[in-house]
Amino acid sequence: MPQRVLVIGAGFAGLAAATSLADKGYDVTILEKNSMPGGRARVFEAKGFTFDMGPSWYWMPDIFETYFARFGKKPSDYYNLVRLDPSYKVIFSASESIDLPAGIANLEILFEQIEPGSGLKLREFLKQAAYKYDVGMNRFVWKPSRSVTEFLSLKLLYDVTRLDVFQSFATHARKFFKHPRLLEIVEFPILFLGATAENTPAMYSLMNYAEMALGTWYPMGGMYEIVKAMVSLAEEKGVKILLNQKVQKIDILNQVAQQVSTDKGIFEADIVIAGADYNHVETSLMDSVNRNYSDDYWQKRVMAPSSLLFYLGVNKRIPRLQHHNLFFDEDFKLHAQEIYETPRWPTKPLFYASAPSKTDPGVAPEGCENLFLLIPVAPGLTDDEATRERFFELIMDRLEAYVGEDIRSHIVFKRSYAHRDFERDYNAFRGNAYGLANTLRQTAFFKPSLKNKRVNNLFYTGQLTVPGPGVPPSLISGLVVADEVAKEFV
């Protein structure tokens, strides 16, 4: 009789772990609290518009290829992937913007136009970033990080010295570029990693390689097409996905059996993998004697940002926007400080606008525009409707000034989403959207462990454990924990 595995949560990590273990012969069931799988990558429809609720950037296509290849599949078996060109637009003011073209050669030309000599410097910057990407994404992140000894080989120690883990990203970037526009462009991915560029290791230039060399892509139909693909593959492997199952308690019967209670029933398992919010699992679902970490430990964690989101259906097309648009028309450093160093609602926030209907007409009615607006904000803030509306008006003033047209009177659907929604829907610790910050002291074996230290058959996966937040890392997290389970429970 195959061993029974219960996976809590049908996000990317939970689906990946479940599929991998089912493929290895385990009897796997996923318990998902919401009415659809996908976690933060859920979708909803309203008035003919289709809104992806969370992730909107498809980076690191090689990780998706690796995931599906593990099961003899490829992404194209499930969805049609297109490369965006330009990759995205950066708006510096109502009259100044830059379209970032696809392809390194075109980027070198653009950089050279902005700062003479920077084209060749970009080539060297990306050469170093390519090495970091290879080591980081193809080797380091696949380690379970349960012991420092995993990283003590001479080859890995040599690699670490070349990853610039002890140099800040800000210092590293300024060795190559001087122009403030170029620095803002290369530093933009850092905004979502959980620290300022001054406090983020330079090894995260690997994100620039992912963005600039591997490209920005889009699955036609929307990001939820990835979830649908993963669900289809999971069910093909025999995974049972039970929706609307709010887990209330994990009872540790002994070291070989556990009992998970939901609002719909009781399930017994030989192994439990918690893909729900790690802090929630420890503080709300299990007895304190079995926790890995204390309340004090969690309060000292540095969190990546939360987000204030707006989903808008507009009954006309909007000029001047690309699929992805970064509004860097305010002080980058001030906004970063107000997220990470002096947490507060931002004074003059940067924001991101996605218009997937520029690429995919199927996500909006004909002649309409689908808009997704995002302001990265500090976690743990008091979130109320008045605050949401204040920031909506603020960023709409700037958006309309840039496009040169009225948008607000053409909005036929509007929905906001922020801290209290993340807490309600995902039990997100402090209302975070992106998990733990990627600081040096919260990397690899410094992250919360993927295995419970007291209960032999309880594991964790997802953005609060290794390797970290983001869609590709979450896929990897699920595969890594599945491999650890398979090593110990044959």
N, C-alpha and C positions, 0 to 999 in steps of 0.2 A: 504493500500500500504506500503510495507516494506521501511524503511529508506535506503537511498542510501549512501554507503560508498566508497570513493576512497582511495586506498592505493598506495602511491608512492614508488616504489621499490619492486622487487620480490626476495630479499634476504631472509635469514632464518627468520628474524623478520617480514618482510612484509608478507611472506607466512603464518606464524603462526597466525598473527593478522587477516588476511583475512579469513583463514579457520575457526578460532574460531568464528568470527562474522557471517559468512555465516551459520555456524552450529546453531547459535542463531536466525536465521531468517532474517538477514539483506541482502540487495541487494549489493553485493561487487564486485568491479572491481579493478584490479591491473594495474597500468601503469608502465611499465618497459622500461628504455631507451635503454638497450642492446638487442641483438637479441635472447637471451635465458635467462630464469630465473636462479636464484642462487646467484646473487651478486658476492661477492668475491670467491664463490665456483663454479664458472663456469668451463667448461671443453672444451678442443679442441683436435682435432685429426690431426696428420700429419705423413705421410709416414708409416702408420700402427701402430703408437704409440698413446695412449690415455693419455692425461696429465690433471690431476686435477690442476686447476690454483691457488688454495688457500689452504684452510685447508687440512691437511694431517693426523692429529692425531685424532682418535676417542676415546675420553675419556668421562667419566661420562655416561655410557650406561643407567643408571637408568633415566636420564633426557629424553633421547629419548623414553624409555619405557613409561614414564609419559606422554609425548607429544602425542604419538599415542593412548595411553589408553584413553585419554580424548575423543576420537572420536570412541571408541570401536574397535581400531585396535592395532597391535603390529608391531615392526620393521620387524619381520620375515614374515609378510604378503607381504613385499615389497623387502627385500634384505637379503642376506645370510651374517651373521656376524661371523667372526672368531677371536679368541683371538690370539695375537701374542706371541710367546715364542721362543727366548727371546723378551722382550718388545722392547728393543732397545740396541744399542751398543754405548759405549762411548770410543772414541779414544784419548789417552793422548799423543801418539807419534807414529812414524812409527812402533815401536816395542812393544808398550804397549796399550792394550785395554781391556775393560771389557764388557761382555754381561750381561745385567740385566735380570735375569730370571723372568718368570711369577710366581706369588704366593708369599705370605709373608714368608712362611717357607723357601723357596729357597733363598729369599732375605736375611733373617736372617743368613743363612749359609754363603752367600757371604760376608756380612758385617763383620761377625766374622773372616773370613779369612784375611780380610784387616786390621781390628783393633780389637784385642781381647777384648771381653766384649761388642762390639757394637751390637751384635745380639739381646741381651735382651734390649739394649737401643733403637734399632730400633722398637721393639715391643711397648715400652712405647711411643716413638715419634708418632707412627701411631695410638696408642690408643687415644692420645690427638687430633691428626689430624682428627680422625673419628668423635669425638665430634664436632669439628669445621665444618666439612663437613655437619654433620646432621643439625646443627643450621644454617650454612651459606647457604647451597644449598637447604635445605628443608623448611626453614622458612624465613630468611632475604631476600633472593633474590626475593621472590614472593611478597614482599611488593611494592606498587607503589611509595613509598618514596616521597609523596607529602607534608608530614608534619612530623616534629620531633615527634609529638604525637603518630605516629604509632609504635614508639620504646620505649614508656615510661611505658609499663607494667612491674611489678616487675619481672616476669619471664624473659622477654627479657633483662632487666637490669642485672639480674643475669647471663644470658648467655653471655652478652657482657664482663663482668668481666673475664669470662673463655676463651674468644676468643683471648686473648693476643693482643688486637688491639693497645695497647700503647707500646708494646715491638717490637723491630725489628726482622725480620726473621733471620738475621745474628746472633744476640745474642741468640735467641732461639735455633737455630741449634747447636751452640757451647756448649750448655748445654748437648748435647747428643753425639756429635761426635768431634773428634780431627783431624783425618787423613784428609789431604787436598783432597784426592780423594773422600772420602765420602761426604765431605762438597760440593764439586763441583757437585756431583750427586744429593744431596737433594736441592741445590740451583738453578739447571738448569731451572726449570719452571719459576723462578722469572725473568729470563732474558727477558721474553716476557710480563711481567705485567706492565712495565713502570717505574721502579726505580731499584736502586741497592738493594741488600739484606739488606744493612744497613738502607735503607730508606723505606723498605716494611714492613707492619705490619706482625707480626708472625702468625696472623690468616690465612695467605695464605699457611700455611702448609697443609691446606685442599686440595691443589693441589697435594701434595705428597700422600695423601690418595687416591685421584682419580686415580693417576698414578699407585701406587704400589699395592693397595688393590683391586680396581675395575678393573684395568687392561687396557692394550692398545689393541684396537680392530681394525678391518678393514672390511668394507663392500665390498665383492667381486664385482669387476667391477669398484671400485673406490668410492671416497667420493661423486661424483655426483649422485650416487645411492640414497643418502639421499634426494637430491633436487628432483629427479624424483619421489620419494615416496611422498614427500610433495606436489608436483604439482598434482600428481594423486589424492591425498586425497582432495586437495583444489577444483579441478574441480568436483570431486564427490559430494562435498557439494554445488556446484553451483557457485563457484568463476570464474569470467571471467578474464583471464590474457591477456593483450594486450601488445605485444612486440614492440620494436623500437618506443617507445613513449617518446620522450625527453621532459620532463616538462619544460616549459619556464616561467610560472607565476601562482601564486595562488592569485586569486582576492577574497577578503572578501566581499561578497555581503551584508551580515548581519550576525547576530548571529545564523541564522537557515539555511543558504545556502552559499555555496562557489562555485567558478568556477575555474577549473584548465585547463590551456591552454597548449597544447603540440604542437610540430611541425606538428602534424597530425590532430589536431582538438581541440574542446572545450568540456569539460565535466563538468556537474553540479552535486553537491553532497550535502547531508545534513551534512556529517561528512567527514573530511579528516584526514588520518593518514600518516604522512611523515616518510617513512622508508629509505629515501635517507639520505645522509650526513647532519647532523643537521645544521652545520655551513653554508653549501651551501643553504639549504632551507631558512635559515634566511637572509642571505646576498644577495642571487641572485634571489630568487623566490617570495619574498613578500615585501610589502612596509615596510620601516624601522620603521614606527610608530607601527607596529604590532609585532615587534621582541621581543623575550624574553630577549636577551642578546646583549650587545654592542660589537663592535670590540675589545675594550680594554679587555672585559671579555674573549673573545676567545684567544687573544694573551697571556693571563696569564695562560691558561690551560696547564697542563703538559701532553704531549702526550706520548702514548706508541710507540714502534718503528715502523719505516717503514721497508721495506725489499728490498734487491736486490736478484732477483730470476733468476735462469737459468733452462730452460727445455731442457733436452738433450736426444736424441735418439741415442743409441750406438749399433753398429752392431755386438756386441759380449757380452758374459756374463762377469761380473766383479767379481773376487773373493774377499773374506774377508768381504764383506759388508752384513749387515742385511737389513731388510725392513727400519728401522729407524737408523740413525747413527749420533752421535753428535761428531764433531771434536773439542775437548777441548785441542788441542795441542798448544795453545797459552795462554797468560795471561788473565784469565777470568775477573779479576777486571779491567784491562786496557780497555778491550773492553766495559764493562758495563759503565765505566766512560765516554768513548767516545760516548756512546749513550745518556746518561742521564745528565751528569754533565758538560762536555765540548763538546757539539755536534760537530762532525766532521766525515768525512769518517775515518773508523778505521785504526789504524796503522798495527795491526796484528790481524785480526778478527777471532773469532770462527765462525764456520758455521755448517749447518745441511745438510745432504744428505739423501734423501729418494729414495729407490729403490723398488717401489711397485711391480715390476715384480718378485721380490724374492718370493712374496706371491701369486701374481695373474698373471699367464702367459697371460691372455687376454689383458693386457695393453701394450704389446709389441709383435712384430713379433717373431716367433720361433728363439731361439738362440740369442736374443737381450736383451738389458737392457734399462729400462726406468728410467732416473735419474732426480730428482728434487733437485736443490741446493739452499740453502737460507742463506743469511747473514743478520742478524738483524742489522739495521743501524738507526741513528737518523733521525727523520722526518725533513722536511724543507731543506734538502741539495740540492745543485745544482747537477743535474743528467745529465750526458752526456755520449755519447758512449765510449769515451776514458777512462772515469772512470770505466764504466762497464767492459770493456775489461781488464783493469789493474787488477781488482779484480778477474775476471775469471781466468786469468793466475796464479794469486797468489794461489787461492784455488785449482786449478787443479794440480799445482806442489805438493801440500800437499796430495791431494787425490791419485795421481799416486804413490807418495812415499809410501803411506800406503798400497795400493793394490799390489804394486810391478810390475805393468804393465803399458804400454802406453794405454791411453784412448783417447787422443785428436785426433789421426789419425783415430780412429774408429767412430767418431761422424758423424752421417748422418743427424741429425737435431739438430738445436740450436736456442733457442729464449730466450731473456732476458726480464726482467720486473722490473720496479722500480718506483720511485716517480712520474715521469710525466705520467706513465701509470695508476697509482692509481688515479691521478688527472683527467685524461682524461676519464677513464672508470667509475669511481665511484664518481667523484667530491670530492675526499678525502681531507679533510682539512690538509694542509701542507704535502700532499702525504703520510699520515699515513696509515699503514696497519692494526693496532690493536686497534684503538680508543683511548680513554683516559687512561692515566696511572692509575693503581689501588692504588693510594696513599690514606691515611686516609682522606685528605681534598677533595678528589674526590670520596667518597664512599656514597652510599645511597642518602639521601636528599641533599648532596653536589654536586651531579651530575646535569647536565642540566635536567630540569623538563620534564616529559613525556607529560605535557599538556601546551598549550599556555596560558599565563597569561591574555591576552587581547581578545583572540578570543575563544569563548566558545566551538566551535566545531572543533578545530584543535589540533591534538595530534601528538606525536613523538614516534618512536620506533627504536631500533637498538643499535649499539655498543657505540654511544655517549650519550646515556641516560641510565636509569636503566635497568637491573642491571650491564651491562658492556659488554666488548668485549669477543669474543669466540663464538663458535657454540652453546653450551648448554645455555649460558646466552642470546644469541640472540633469541633462541626459547622461553625462559622464557619471554623476553621483549615483544615479540609479543602477548603472551597469557595474560600477565599482562595488557597491554594497551587495549586489547580487552575487558577484564573484566571491566576496568574503563569506557570505552565507554558504555558498556551495563548497568552500574549502572546509568549513567546520561541520556542516550537516549533510553528509553524503547520502 
